[in-house]
């Protein structure tokens, strides 16, 4: 038996299709970008003026400056900050010059809109640095290129582990640089220059002057016995004294193990030997092989401050993952 057909069903379907129509572009949901794409596009913007000072945004990879940091009073989420010229977004390591504590921060906003402050920290960033609300704290800002896992943590409002604390010798150099620069002008973006003997003066025993070096002892002949004149085949005999066989001999040959340093700077590991040796030549470092990798290392150094100066040199050359490790 044939069942009756509902004649209105096709008509209703046609009416429904005509009224709804195809999905419009406004109805489509766009999934936010994830991964490294979430940091793009990078924005610079036009120059702007605060008082009588003009600030020009610039994509400067080697940015390294000192100044003062303030704490935002409005809504500033996550471990972030406002900067006048760095790209939005970008990433910086910020060091509190009072304590030496260093953290990674994401630059997300323009500001602060005063000339005497270099950075405006979010409350979370200020808390991690140990800077109180309302403070005008001396800081160092250095642009870095962190790995994606750390970028993602800051983008999502989280934190990343603190960096190694800056040694006191370098902090003194940075504080002196801040004291010498004009407070209301854009700070010079140059890495700090470590004095040649600073690390020794701060961390080692006071160096003895030239008088401490062993003096050459002139042979003295007995007054009653004249020495024969030297001939091509013979030389005058030098009287041996206890002073002549102790001081100069030990000064000329260091005791094994006393010159061995305790600290190394691990610049990086390379799978291609040529690349490792080029990096080592640029930094005055050494190359050692471990398995299939070639390690570039600076040192060893006698103390932490000397190693810190070498670490700063490696990071200024672009090796942001360089670190200090024990020589043994």
LINQUIMO-V818671 format. One line per field, one symbol per residue. phi: phi as a letter, one per 20 degrees, with the letter a starting at -180 (. if undefined). Layout:
# LINQUIMO-V818671
phi: ???
This chain:
# LINQUIMO-V818671
phi: .eefeffefffffffffffemffeffefeefgfcmgffecfeddnegbccmdddddgbedfefbbdacdddfdeecemecbdcecffdebcceddfffdnfcceceecceqfeceecebdefgfffffendffnfcefbdccfccfffffgffffeneccgffffffffffffffffffeeffddgffecffdegfdffffecdfgfefgffffefdffdegfecfefffcgdbcffefedfffddffffffcffgnfeffdccdefrccedffffffffffdmddccdcmeddedcdofdfbfffffffffffffeoefefbebffe
